[in-house]
Every structure is written in structure tokens, then in C-alpha cells.
Amino acid sequence: MDDLHLGVIGNCAIAALVDPLGSIVWGCFPRFDGDPAFCRLIDGRAGDAPAERDDAGARFDGSFTIELVDQVRSEQAYLTNSAILRTVLTDRAGNGVEITDFAPRYTQGERIHRPSILVRRIVPLSGRPHIRIRLRPRFEHGTARPEITRGSNHIRYVGPSQSLRLTTDLPVSYVVEERAFLLDGPGTLIFGSDESPESGIESVSRDWFERTQAHWRGWVRSLSVPFEWQDVVIRAAITLKLCNFEETGAIVAALTTSIPEAPGSGRNWDYRYCWVRDAYFVIQALNRLGDTRTMEGYIGFVGDIVDEMGDADLQPVFGVTRARDLDEWVAESLRGYRGFGPVRIGNQAYRQVQNDVYGSIVLASTHAFFDHRLVMADQDRLFAQLEVVGRRAALDFANPDAGPWELRHLTRVHTFSSVMCWAACDRLARIAERIGKGDRSRYWRQQADAMHAVIVARTWNDSMQSFVSSFDGDDVDATLLLLHELDFVAADDPRFVRTVEVVGSRLARGDFLYRYDSDDGFGRPETAFVICAFWYINALVTVGRKAEARTLFERILTHRNPLGLLSEDIHPKTGELWGNFPQTYSMVGLIGAAVRISVSWEDAF
């Protein structure tokens, strides 16, 4: 069984990953980048590996399991158009139970209620099912076993820096002792922040369920989805929204840390932070579907970043509360995904120079000036903030950086970074014209045109008949497929058509593409970066190869996990998913390709 055949539940404050048997194997509290109380996914403690036991013999392996005794079959699916996950377990005798998992999220008064709470509702479906509940959180990144205190209907798990509470209408003693018992009626498990529900357990969980389901279905109803692959796009959109830390507007790249890009590669990174570049792509995808509120929240997030920037370099990644210091360290107590360590907390990329961030901020904000549904209180202030970013883009566009792939051991002048700097100035010119600032529009157009000429002269390789990935280079990378998407070249520009051909011939491996095919200090990549295949599909459509693009898209969809989700990477030969999960980049790519190649609603009837 593929270990990344997981479902995600969440509420834009916390999230958890659930395996096909209904076990929660990953979940951080009190927010995405918090302490992973459920860390089994990256602990490598499965099977017969030794682990710490408490006095009752329970292993605290960082999981939350509802086990059906003598279970032989499981089925899993999301409730339609929601982030609510349903798991059905059946035993040898035909007894069955249903587990419904969700994190409460709904409108209360004039705000969204999103407590740091997970709800698990268990219902007997047939016969006389016997279940066993194993609730085994750990604290301090796997180093600390919780102290347990109990009441008549709750259990507190107390760690050095936080305490979590289970409130339940099931027998508390059976939960503490992990003793099997007959489930003769519905039961509820509410786990999270150390607070008691304001009313009865069953009634409050039912109310949360109904309001959460209504909320997600209402959100989906507001989306403008393509005619084809609607369920695929809806699941991807919900997944992207679950990666939005709504309190501040930040968007994390993924919900996990240290799931390696390939087995034993050491390419294990912590993605529970907000990359300016990744967030731009998420905003772009959700805007295509008509979700503008996520963009509005993110513009506020980056606006505060720009205000604080001053004359300093703009770092490429921030914590979900704009924390700047993300120093990387290894959690030695956690053994790694399937035993492939290390487990890293923090991300040293925050110290890198990545010049594409300037374009990412301007591009993410541009839509706000052209969409009449949005009413900005101070349009001039936002434009002034973006001009600060544009000035840095004009200064740094031809300077070396770590690039979009965050190379840790070398720098060069990356084409993508330079083009994104150009895009910052190009969009500032368009914005200035839109809001009636003719002099500023002319200024930024002059800047953009001068940058464009330099970039083309330094990145077009005449002998290869292709754009290349760095100034005066001879390598290609997958970001070259975005040159038309960014409006840097026209769709029918022969140079772009030829570049698509060269990138495909050099980087394609079966249905997927490598991001590049050169040594990056860790060796050559072993797995394909999933979004690159979607970029290739979009480029094929752009150059007139739509039938080929549709066929490729359909094949790639078969590589999603059973719940329709994707991680960062995929092994092109085995089809196994690798890398952090769920990966926003991959779900963004899926949405963009589906929107691009679907027949229109008007042409469908």
C-alpha cells in the first residue's frame, strides 16, 4: 500500500492526515507549523520497531486509531463537495462501522469559526462491531510522552508546552486502557485544544458537522469550475483552501515536513511555511475559479511584509505569522518517513536570495486592481507598496540567486527569476495605466522593456534554438514552459514553440517531467516534479497540440491517490508518490490544466 494514500481534513487553522484504515497519522497543534502531536507518518516506528510504553503497555507512536477488531476491508471517500472524510471498516463476520472525520469550520456571527479541534464520529453500520481506540499523541517533536489526567468524559494529554484534550461520550477507561468494546450506538471523539464543549458532546458534534458540511458546500457552490473534470477540480480547490492559514492570510506549500523527494535522497524539507512564489500560484489558481477572498487575505499578508521590508532583501519564505527566522534543525527523535531521515524542522531557504519573489508579490496583487468585485479601501497605498517591490525587481533582475528550485550549493542568474522581475515591472505599468497614473505607467513600461531586451539576449541560445535556464547557459528547466503564461513571449513566437520541444525532449520521463536534469549538489533528481507535467500540458495547448495535451492530462489523473490528491513528486517508473503532501503546487497545476483544456460550458450543449 502506498503510504501517501492519505486523506486530509482541516479548517484553515489546523489539518490532519488520515490513512485508509481511519488512523490519523499526522497532525500539528495549535496550527500547521506547530508541534506534530500525531507524527507517526514521519517516525518510522511501525511494525516491530521498539517504542516507549506507558504503564498500561500503550505505545505512544503519535497516532489516533479507531480499530475494528478483526477488520478485513476498508472503504474511504469524501462527502460530496466537502472536507469531511468518511471511512467504512468491515470485519470478517460482516460487522461494520463508519468513521466521519472533520475539523469544524463555519460562519458564526460575522466571522469564520475554526477551532483547533478534530472531530471523529463513529456509527455502527451492521452487526455487533467491536472497536478499540488508540489515542497516542507525542509532544516536543517526538521527544516527550504526555502525562495523562482524566475526568468523567474527558482525558487530558499534558506536554511540556501545551496540553490537548479528548472529550468523548464513549467509555473513558476503555480509551485509556486501549481495551476493545462493543459499539452498540453512535459515539463521538472531540480532540484538540484543552477546552470543554459548551453543550452536550453528541449535540455539539452534530451541529458542527451540519454547519461544516453546509459551509464547504456553500464555498464550492461559489466557484466557477470548468465543464469537464469538475469533481477533480473541486477536490483540488478544497485541498488548496485547506493550506490557507486564514487567520493571517498565509498559504503553506504543504502540510508536512520531511517526506523525501526520493527514498534515501536526503532531500527532506519542511514545507509548512509560506513561500511567496508558491502562494502566488495558489492565488492564481483560486482566482481562476472565482475565489477572491483568499487573495484578499493574502494581499494583506504580503502588504505587511513589504511594509517591514524597507531596504532589506525580501526573503522568499515566511512563517504563517510572518516569522522571519526559520532556522533549520533536525528532530533526532523522529526516524523519518518509512525510516528515510532526517526530519527537518524549519527551512534554511529563508536565508536565500530568490529574486522571483518580487514578481510573485506584484502578480499576486495585480488582480485586485482589475476585478470590479473587489473594493479596496486604499488603492493608492497598495500601488505604492508594489512600487517598492518593483524598484528592487529592476535592480536585481540580472543578479545571481538560488533560483526557483532553491539550489543550496550554487547561484546563477536564473531565467525564471529574471522574467518574474520583468513581470513585476510589466504589471506595474498596466496597473498604473488602469488607475490613471500615466507618468508611472510610462516609467514602468520603460523599465520593463529594457529588462526584456537584456533577458532575451542573455537567455536565447542560438545553437540550441531554445531559451535556457540561466544567462548564457546551455541547460533547460521546466520553468521555461511558463514564458508565455507570464506574457514574456507570444504563443506563436517560434522561439517559444522550439523551447517547448527542447524541454519536452530533455526532461520528459514517461508521462512526467523532471524540473531539470543536472547535478544540484545532491546529485541528479530521481523523481519527477508533478507540477512540471501540468506546465507541459499548458504549453502544448499554447502551441496548438491540444489533443496531445488532453491525452496526457487524462493519464496523469490516474496517478492521483484514491482520494484525488497529489504529493510534490512522483517516481516516473513506479508511479509512487514522494515528497511533502498534499502539495499545493501539484493541485495548482491540476486546476490550471483542467481549466485550459476543458470544453467551455457554452460549447458543451
C-alpha positions as CSV (number, residue, x, y, z in Angstrom):
1,M,0.0,0.0,0.0
2,D,1.3,3.4,-0.9
3,D,2.0,5.3,2.3
4,L,0.7,8.5,0.8
5,H,-2.7,7.2,0.1
6,L,-4.0,9.6,2.7
7,G,-6.9,12.0,3.1
8,V,-6.6,15.5,4.5
9,I,-9.1,17.1,6.9
10,G,-8.8,20.6,8.2
11,N,-10.4,24.0,8.7
12,C,-7.7,26.6,7.7
13,A,-6.2,26.6,11.2
14,I,-5.2,23.0,11.7
15,A,-5.1,20.0,9.4
16,A,-4.6,16.2,9.8
17,L,-3.8,13.3,7.5
18,V,-5.9,10.1,7.7
19,D,-4.8,6.8,6.4
20,P,-7.1,4.3,4.5
21,L,-7.8,2.4,7.8
22,G,-9.0,5.6,9.5
23,S,-5.9,6.3,11.6
24,I,-4.8,9.9,12.0
25,V,-1.0,9.7,11.3
26,W,-0.2,13.4,11.0
27,G,-1.5,16.5,12.7
28,C,0.1,19.6,14.3
29,F,-1.2,21.8,17.1
30,P,-2.2,24.5,17.6
31,R,-1.6,25.3,13.9
32,F,0.0,24.0,10.7
33,D,3.6,24.7,11.8
34,G,3.1,23.6,15.4
35,D,4.3,20.5,17.3
36,P,3.2,17.3,15.5
37,A,1.2,15.5,18.2
38,F,0.4,12.9,15.5
39,C,3.8,12.2,13.9
40,R,3.7,8.5,13.0
41,L,3.9,9.4,9.3
42,I,7.5,10.5,9.7
43,D,8.5,8.5,12.7
44,G,9.3,5.1,11.2
45,R,8.0,3.3,14.3
46,A,5.7,0.9,12.5
47,G,5.9,-2.8,12.8
48,D,8.2,-4.3,15.4
49,A,10.4,-1.3,16.0
50,P,10.8,-0.6,19.7
51,A,8.9,2.3,21.2
52,E,8.2,3.8,24.6
53,R,5.4,2.3,26.5
54,D,3.4,3.7,29.4
55,D,2.3,1.7,32.4
56,A,-0.7,0.2,30.6
57,G,1.6,-1.0,27.8
58,A,0.4,1.5,25.2
59,R,3.0,2.7,22.7
60,F,2.9,6.5,22.2
61,D,3.7,6.4,18.5
62,G,2.0,9.7,17.5
63,S,-1.3,8.4,16.1
64,F,-5.1,8.3,16.7
65,T,-6.6,5.0,15.6
66,I,-10.1,3.7,15.7
67,E,-9.6,0.0,15.2
68,L,-12.3,-2.5,14.2
69,V,-11.4,-5.9,15.8
70,D,-10.8,-8.5,13.1
71,Q,-11.1,-5.9,10.3
72,V,-10.7,-7.2,6.8
73,R,-11.9,-4.4,4.5
74,S,-12.0,-0.6,4.4
75,E,-13.5,2.0,2.1
76,Q,-12.9,5.7,2.1
77,A,-14.4,8.8,0.4
78,Y,-15.0,12.5,1.0
79,L,-18.6,13.6,1.5
80,T,-19.5,15.4,-1.7
81,N,-18.0,18.9,-2.1
82,S,-16.6,19.0,1.4
83,A,-13.5,18.4,3.6
84,I,-15.3,15.8,5.6
85,L,-13.9,12.3,5.2
86,R,-15.9,9.0,5.6
87,T,-14.2,5.7,6.3
88,V,-16.1,2.4,6.5
89,L,-14.5,-0.6,8.2
90,T,-15.8,-4.2,7.9
91,D,-14.8,-7.3,9.9
92,R,-14.7,-11.0,8.9
93,A,-18.2,-11.5,10.3
94,G,-19.7,-8.6,8.3
95,N,-19.9,-6.2,11.2
96,G,-19.2,-2.7,10.1
97,V,-18.6,0.8,11.4
98,E,-18.5,4.3,9.8
99,I,-15.9,6.9,10.9
100,T,-16.6,10.5,9.9
101,D,-13.7,12.9,10.4
102,F,-13.7,16.7,10.1
103,A,-12.4,19.9,11.6
104,P,-15.2,22.3,12.5
105,R,-15.4,25.3,10.1
106,Y,-18.5,27.5,9.7
107,T,-19.8,31.1,9.9
108,Q,-20.6,32.3,13.4
109,G,-21.8,35.8,13.7
110,E,-19.7,37.8,11.2
111,R,-16.6,35.6,11.3
112,I,-15.4,32.1,10.4
113,H,-15.2,29.8,13.4
114,R,-12.2,27.4,13.0
115,P,-11.2,26.0,16.4
116,S,-8.1,23.8,16.8
117,I,-10.2,20.8,17.1
118,L,-10.7,17.5,15.2
119,V,-14.0,15.6,15.5
120,R,-14.4,11.8,14.9
121,R,-17.9,10.4,14.8
122,I,-18.3,6.6,14.9
123,V,-21.5,4.9,14.0
124,P,-22.2,1.1,13.9
125,L,-23.5,0.1,10.5
126,S,-24.2,-3.6,10.9
127,G,-24.0,-6.5,13.3
128,R,-22.1,-6.2,16.6
129,P,-18.8,-4.4,15.8
130,H,-16.1,-4.3,18.5
131,I,-13.7,-1.4,18.4
132,R,-10.5,-0.4,20.1
133,I,-9.4,3.3,20.3
134,R,-5.7,4.0,20.4
135,L,-5.0,7.7,21.1
136,R,-1.2,8.1,21.3
137,P,0.0,11.7,20.9
138,R,3.6,12.8,21.5
139,F,5.0,16.2,22.2
140,E,8.1,18.2,21.6
141,H,8.7,16.7,18.1
142,G,8.5,13.2,19.4
143,T,10.7,13.5,22.5
144,A,8.1,13.8,25.2
145,R,5.4,11.3,26.3
146,P,2.3,13.1,27.6
147,E,1.1,13.0,31.2
148,I,-2.5,11.8,31.3
149,T,-5.2,13.0,33.6
150,R,-8.8,12.0,33.2
151,G,-12.3,13.1,34.1
152,S,-15.8,11.6,33.7
153,N,-15.9,12.3,30.0
154,H,-12.5,13.7,29.1
155,I,-8.8,12.8,29.0
156,R,-6.1,15.4,29.1
157,Y,-2.7,14.8,27.5
158,V,-0.3,17.2,29.1
159,G,3.1,18.1,27.5
160,P,5.9,20.5,28.4
161,S,4.5,23.4,26.3
162,Q,0.9,22.5,25.6
163,S,-1.9,20.2,26.7
164,L,-4.6,18.6,24.5
165,R,-7.9,17.2,25.5
166,L,-10.1,14.4,24.3
167,T,-13.8,14.8,25.1
168,T,-16.0,11.8,24.4
169,D,-19.3,10.1,25.2
170,L,-17.5,6.7,24.9
171,P,-16.1,4.9,27.9
172,V,-13.1,6.9,29.1
173,S,-11.5,3.9,30.8
174,Y,-11.6,1.8,27.6
175,V,-9.9,4.6,25.7
176,V,-7.1,5.0,28.3
177,E,-6.6,1.2,28.5
178,E,-7.0,0.7,24.7
179,R,-9.5,-2.1,25.6
180,A,-11.8,-3.4,22.9
181,F,-15.6,-2.9,23.5
182,L,-18.9,-3.3,21.7
183,L,-20.0,-0.2,19.8
184,D,-23.8,-0.5,20.3
185,G,-24.6,3.1,19.3
186,P,-23.1,6.3,17.9
187,G,-20.1,7.7,19.6
188,T,-18.1,11.0,19.3
189,L,-14.4,11.9,19.9
190,I,-13.5,15.6,20.1
191,F,-9.8,16.2,20.3
192,G,-7.8,19.3,20.3
193,S,-7.4,22.5,22.4
194,D,-7.8,22.0,26.1
195,E,-11.3,23.3,26.4
196,S,-14.7,21.6,27.1
197,P,-17.5,21.8,24.6
198,E,-20.2,24.4,25.6
199,S,-23.0,21.8,25.3
200,G,-23.6,18.1,25.1
201,I,-21.0,16.1,23.2
202,E,-23.4,14.4,20.7
203,S,-25.5,17.6,20.1
204,V,-22.4,19.8,19.6
205,S,-20.7,17.4,17.3
206,R,-23.9,17.0,15.2
207,D,-24.3,20.8,15.0
208,W,-20.6,21.2,14.0
209,F,-21.0,18.5,11.4
210,E,-24.1,20.0,9.8
211,R,-22.7,23.6,9.8
212,T,-19.3,22.5,8.5
213,Q,-20.8,20.5,5.7
214,A,-23.1,23.4,4.7
215,H,-20.1,25.8,4.8
216,W,-17.9,23.7,2.4
217,R,-20.8,23.1,0.0
218,G,-21.6,26.8,0.0
219,W,-18.0,27.6,-0.7
220,V,-17.8,25.1,-3.6
221,R,-21.1,26.5,-5.0
222,S,-19.5,29.9,-5.3
223,L,-16.7,28.5,-7.6
224,S,-16.7,28.8,-11.3
225,V,-15.5,25.3,-12.4
226,P,-14.7,24.1,-15.9
227,F,-17.3,21.9,-17.6
228,E,-15.1,18.8,-17.7
229,W,-13.4,17.2,-14.7
230,Q,-15.5,19.1,-12.2
231,D,-15.0,16.7,-9.3
232,V,-11.3,16.6,-9.9
233,V,-11.1,20.4,-9.8
234,I,-13.3,20.8,-6.8
235,R,-11.2,18.4,-4.7
236,A,-8.1,20.2,-5.8
237,A,-9.6,23.6,-4.8
238,I,-10.7,22.4,-1.4
239,T,-7.3,21.0,-0.8
240,L,-5.7,24.3,-1.7
241,K,-8.0,26.1,0.6
242,L,-7.1,23.8,3.5
243,C,-3.5,25.0,3.1
244,N,-4.6,28.6,3.8
245,F,-3.8,29.8,7.3
246,E,-6.8,32.1,7.2
247,E,-6.1,34.0,10.4
248,T,-3.2,35.8,8.7
249,G,-3.8,35.1,5.0
250,A,-0.7,32.9,4.7
251,I,-0.6,29.9,2.4
252,V,1.7,27.0,3.2
253,A,3.4,25.0,0.5
254,A,2.3,21.7,2.0
255,L,1.0,20.3,5.3
256,T,4.0,18.1,6.2
257,T,7.7,18.1,6.7
258,S,10.5,15.8,5.6
259,I,8.7,13.4,3.3
260,P,11.7,12.9,1.0
261,E,11.6,13.7,-2.7
262,A,13.0,10.2,-3.3
263,P,13.9,7.3,-1.0
264,G,17.3,7.9,0.8
265,S,17.9,11.1,-1.1
266,G,18.3,13.4,1.9
267,R,16.0,15.8,0.1
268,N,13.8,16.2,3.1
269,W,12.4,19.6,3.7
270,D,9.9,21.3,5.9
271,Y,7.1,22.8,3.8
272,R,4.8,24.1,6.5
273,Y,5.6,27.7,5.7
274,C,4.5,30.4,3.2
275,W,6.7,30.7,0.1
276,V,5.9,33.9,-1.7
277,R,6.2,32.1,-5.0
278,D,4.1,29.1,-4.2
279,A,1.4,31.3,-2.7
280,Y,1.2,33.4,-5.9
281,F,0.5,30.2,-7.9
282,V,-2.2,29.2,-5.4
283,I,-3.9,32.6,-5.6
284,Q,-3.8,32.5,-9.4
285,A,-5.5,29.1,-9.4
286,L,-8.2,30.0,-6.9
287,N,-8.8,33.3,-8.8
288,R,-9.4,31.3,-11.9
289,L,-12.2,29.6,-10.1
290,G,-13.7,32.8,-8.7
291,D,-12.4,32.6,-5.1
292,T,-11.3,36.2,-4.4
293,R,-11.4,36.1,-0.6
294,T,-8.3,34.0,-0.3
295,M,-6.4,36.5,-2.4
296,E,-7.7,39.4,-0.3
297,G,-6.3,37.8,2.8
298,Y,-3.0,37.0,1.2
299,I,-2.6,40.6,-0.1
300,G,-2.9,41.8,3.5
301,F,-0.3,39.3,4.5
302,V,2.3,40.4,1.9
303,G,1.4,44.0,2.4
304,D,2.6,43.8,5.9
305,I,5.8,42.0,4.7
306,V,6.5,44.8,2.2
307,D,5.9,47.5,4.9
308,E,8.5,45.8,7.1
309,M,11.0,45.2,4.2
310,G,12.5,48.6,4.0
311,D,15.8,48.5,2.1
312,A,16.4,44.8,3.0
313,D,16.3,41.9,0.7
314,L,12.9,40.3,0.6
315,Q,13.3,36.7,1.8
316,P,11.4,34.0,-0.1
317,V,9.6,32.2,2.7
318,F,8.0,33.2,6.0
319,G,6.2,31.6,8.9
320,V,2.4,31.7,8.8
321,T,2.6,34.7,11.1
322,R,5.3,36.4,9.1
323,A,8.1,35.0,11.3
324,R,11.4,35.6,9.5
325,D,13.7,33.3,11.4
326,L,13.1,29.8,10.2
327,D,16.4,28.2,11.2
328,E,16.6,24.6,10.3
329,W,17.3,21.8,12.7
330,V,17.0,18.0,12.8
331,A,14.5,16.3,15.1
332,E,16.7,13.4,16.0
333,S,13.9,11.6,17.9
334,L,11.9,11.1,14.7
335,R,13.2,8.4,12.3
336,G,11.7,9.8,9.1
337,Y,9.1,8.8,6.6
338,R,9.5,5.0,6.1
339,G,12.8,5.4,8.0
340,F,14.2,7.8,5.5
341,G,15.5,10.6,7.7
342,P,16.4,13.3,8.5
343,V,13.3,15.0,9.9
344,R,13.9,18.7,9.5
345,I,12.1,21.5,11.3
346,G,12.4,25.0,9.8
347,N,13.7,25.8,6.4
348,Q,17.1,27.4,5.6
349,A,15.7,28.7,2.3
350,Y,14.6,31.8,4.2
351,R,18.3,32.9,4.1
352,Q,18.5,32.5,0.3
353,V,18.3,35.2,-2.4
354,Q,15.4,34.3,-4.7
355,N,14.7,37.2,-7.0
356,D,11.5,35.9,-8.4
357,V,9.8,36.9,-5.1
358,Y,9.4,40.4,-6.4
359,G,7.3,39.3,-9.3
360,S,5.4,36.9,-7.2
361,I,4.1,39.7,-4.9
362,V,3.2,42.0,-7.8
363,L,1.5,39.3,-9.8
364,A,-0.5,38.1,-6.8
365,S,-1.8,41.6,-6.2
366,T,-2.5,42.6,-9.8
367,H,-5.9,41.0,-10.0
368,A,-7.1,43.3,-7.2
369,F,-6.8,46.4,-9.4
370,F,-8.8,44.9,-12.3
371,D,-11.6,42.9,-10.7
372,H,-14.6,45.2,-10.1
373,R,-16.0,42.8,-7.4
374,L,-13.2,43.9,-5.1
375,V,-13.4,47.3,-3.3
376,M,-10.0,48.4,-1.9
377,A,-10.1,51.0,0.8
378,D,-6.8,52.5,-0.3
379,Q,-5.8,51.6,-3.8
380,D,-3.0,54.2,-3.9
381,R,-1.4,52.7,-0.8
382,L,-1.2,49.2,-2.3
383,F,0.2,50.6,-5.5
384,A,2.9,52.5,-3.5
385,Q,3.8,49.2,-1.7
386,L,4.1,47.4,-5.0
387,E,6.3,50.2,-6.5
388,V,8.8,49.5,-3.6
389,V,8.9,45.9,-4.8
390,G,9.2,46.9,-8.4
391,R,12.2,49.0,-7.7
392,R,14.0,46.0,-6.2
393,A,13.0,43.9,-9.2
394,A,14.5,46.4,-11.6
395,L,17.7,46.4,-9.6
396,D,18.1,42.7,-9.1
397,F,16.8,41.1,-12.3
398,A,20.2,40.3,-13.7
399,N,21.8,39.3,-10.4
400,P,22.5,35.7,-9.4
401,D,20.3,33.9,-7.0
402,A,19.3,30.4,-5.8
403,G,16.5,30.3,-8.3
404,P,13.0,28.8,-8.2
405,W,14.5,25.3,-7.3
406,E,16.3,26.8,-4.2
407,L,19.7,25.4,-5.1
408,R,21.7,25.2,-1.9
409,H,25.2,25.0,-3.3
410,L,25.4,27.4,-6.2
411,T,24.0,30.6,-7.6
412,R,23.5,31.9,-11.1
413,V,21.3,34.3,-13.0
414,H,18.2,32.2,-13.4
415,T,15.9,32.9,-16.4
416,F,12.7,32.4,-14.3
417,S,13.9,34.8,-11.6
418,S,14.7,37.4,-14.2
419,V,11.4,37.0,-16.1
420,M,9.5,37.3,-12.8
421,C,11.3,40.6,-12.1
422,W,10.4,41.8,-15.6
423,A,6.8,40.7,-14.9
424,A,6.7,42.9,-11.7
425,C,7.6,46.0,-13.8
426,D,5.3,45.0,-16.7
427,R,2.3,44.6,-14.4
428,L,3.1,47.8,-12.6
429,A,2.9,49.6,-15.9
430,R,-0.5,48.0,-16.6
431,I,-1.8,48.8,-13.1
432,A,-0.6,52.4,-13.3
433,E,-2.5,52.8,-16.5
434,R,-5.6,51.2,-15.1
435,I,-5.7,53.6,-12.1
436,G,-4.9,56.7,-14.1
437,K,-1.2,57.2,-13.2
438,G,0.1,57.8,-16.8
439,D,3.5,59.0,-15.8
440,R,4.1,56.0,-13.6
441,S,2.8,53.7,-16.3
442,R,5.3,55.1,-18.8
443,Y,8.2,54.8,-16.3
444,W,7.4,51.1,-15.5
445,R,7.0,50.4,-19.2
446,Q,10.4,51.7,-20.0
447,Q,11.9,49.7,-17.2
448,A,10.1,46.5,-18.3
449,D,11.1,47.0,-22.0
450,A,14.8,47.5,-21.1
451,M,14.8,44.4,-18.9
452,H,13.0,42.3,-21.6
453,A,15.7,43.1,-24.2
454,V,18.5,42.1,-21.8
455,I,16.8,38.8,-20.7
456,V,16.2,37.7,-24.3
457,A,19.7,38.5,-25.4
458,R,21.2,36.5,-22.5
459,T,18.8,33.5,-22.4
460,W,18.2,32.7,-26.0
461,N,20.7,30.0,-27.0
462,D,21.0,30.2,-30.8
463,S,22.9,26.9,-31.2
464,M,20.3,25.1,-29.2
465,Q,17.4,27.1,-30.7
466,S,15.9,27.4,-27.3
467,F,15.6,29.6,-24.3
468,V,17.9,28.3,-21.5
469,S,17.5,28.2,-17.7
470,S,20.2,30.8,-16.9
471,F,22.0,33.7,-18.5
472,D,24.5,32.4,-21.2
473,G,23.8,28.8,-20.2
474,D,23.1,25.6,-22.1
475,D,20.7,23.8,-19.7
476,V,16.9,23.9,-19.7
477,D,14.5,23.6,-16.9
478,A,10.7,23.3,-16.6
479,T,10.0,26.9,-15.7
480,L,10.8,27.8,-19.4
481,L,7.4,26.4,-20.1
482,L,5.9,29.4,-18.3
483,L,7.3,32.1,-20.6
484,H,4.0,32.5,-22.4
485,E,1.9,32.2,-19.2
486,L,3.8,35.2,-17.9
487,D,3.3,37.1,-21.1
488,F,7.0,37.3,-21.8
489,V,6.7,35.8,-25.3
490,A,3.7,35.3,-27.6
491,A,2.1,32.0,-28.1
492,D,3.1,31.8,-31.7
493,D,6.6,33.0,-31.2
494,P,8.8,30.4,-32.9
495,R,11.3,30.6,-30.1
496,F,8.7,29.5,-27.6
497,V,7.5,26.7,-29.8
498,R,11.0,25.4,-30.2
499,T,11.7,25.8,-26.4
500,V,8.7,23.6,-25.6
501,E,10.0,20.9,-27.9
502,V,13.5,21.1,-26.4
503,V,12.2,21.0,-22.8
504,G,10.0,18.0,-23.6
505,S,12.8,16.1,-25.3
506,R,15.3,16.7,-22.5
507,L,13.1,16.5,-19.3
508,A,10.2,14.2,-20.1
509,R,10.2,10.8,-18.4
510,G,7.1,8.9,-19.4
511,D,4.1,11.0,-18.6
512,F,6.1,13.3,-16.2
513,L,8.9,15.8,-16.4
514,Y,11.9,16.4,-14.3
515,R,12.3,20.0,-13.2
516,Y,15.9,19.9,-14.5
517,D,18.4,17.2,-15.4
518,S,21.7,18.5,-13.9
519,D,23.6,17.9,-10.6
520,D,22.3,20.3,-8.0
521,G,24.7,19.4,-5.2
522,F,22.6,16.4,-4.1
523,G,23.0,14.6,-7.4
524,R,20.6,14.4,-10.2
525,P,16.9,14.2,-9.3
526,E,15.4,10.7,-9.1
527,T,11.7,11.7,-9.2
528,A,9.7,14.0,-11.4
529,F,8.2,17.2,-10.0
530,V,4.5,16.8,-10.5
531,I,3.5,20.4,-11.5
532,C,6.0,20.3,-14.4
533,A,3.8,17.8,-16.2
534,F,0.9,20.2,-15.9
535,W,3.1,23.1,-17.1
536,Y,4.0,21.0,-20.1
537,I,0.3,20.3,-20.8
538,N,-0.5,24.0,-20.8
539,A,2.4,24.7,-23.1
540,L,1.3,22.0,-25.5
541,V,-2.2,23.7,-25.7
542,T,-0.5,27.1,-26.3
543,V,1.5,25.8,-29.3
544,G,-1.5,24.1,-30.8
545,R,-1.1,20.5,-29.6
546,K,-4.4,20.3,-27.6
547,A,-5.3,16.7,-28.4
548,E,-1.9,15.5,-27.2
549,A,-2.4,17.6,-24.0
550,R,-5.8,16.1,-23.3
551,T,-4.5,12.6,-23.6
552,L,-1.6,13.3,-21.3
553,F,-3.8,15.0,-18.7
554,E,-6.1,12.0,-18.6
555,R,-3.2,9.7,-18.0
556,I,-1.7,11.9,-15.2
557,L,-5.1,11.9,-13.4
558,T,-4.7,8.1,-12.9
559,H,-1.6,8.8,-10.7
560,R,-3.6,10.7,-8.0
561,N,-4.1,8.8,-4.8
562,P,-7.5,7.2,-4.3
563,L,-8.9,10.4,-2.8
564,G,-7.8,12.6,-5.7
565,L,-4.7,14.1,-4.0
566,L,-1.1,14.5,-5.1
567,S,2.2,15.0,-3.4
568,E,5.2,17.0,-4.7
569,D,7.0,14.3,-6.6
570,I,6.3,11.0,-8.4
571,H,8.6,8.2,-9.5
572,P,8.2,8.1,-13.3
573,K,8.7,4.3,-13.5
574,T,6.8,3.0,-10.4
575,G,4.2,5.8,-10.2
576,E,4.8,6.0,-6.4
577,L,4.1,9.4,-4.8
578,W,7.0,11.1,-2.9
579,G,7.6,14.5,-1.4
580,N,5.5,16.6,1.0
581,F,1.8,16.1,1.0
582,P,-0.6,17.4,-0.1
583,Q,1.5,19.7,-2.3
584,T,-0.2,23.0,-3.3
585,Y,2.0,23.2,-6.5
586,S,0.6,19.9,-7.8
587,M,-3.0,20.8,-7.1
588,V,-2.5,24.2,-8.7
589,G,-1.1,22.5,-11.8
590,L,-4.1,20.2,-12.0
591,I,-6.6,23.1,-11.8
592,G,-4.7,25.2,-14.4
593,A,-4.5,22.3,-16.9
594,A,-8.2,21.3,-16.4
595,V,-9.4,24.9,-16.9
596,R,-7.1,25.3,-20.0
597,I,-8.2,22.1,-21.9
598,S,-11.8,21.7,-20.8
599,V,-14.5,22.4,-23.4
600,S,-16.4,25.6,-22.4
601,W,-19.9,25.4,-20.9
602,E,-21.2,27.2,-23.9
603,D,-19.8,24.6,-26.3
604,A,-20.8,21.6,-24.2
605,F,-24.5,21.9,-25.1
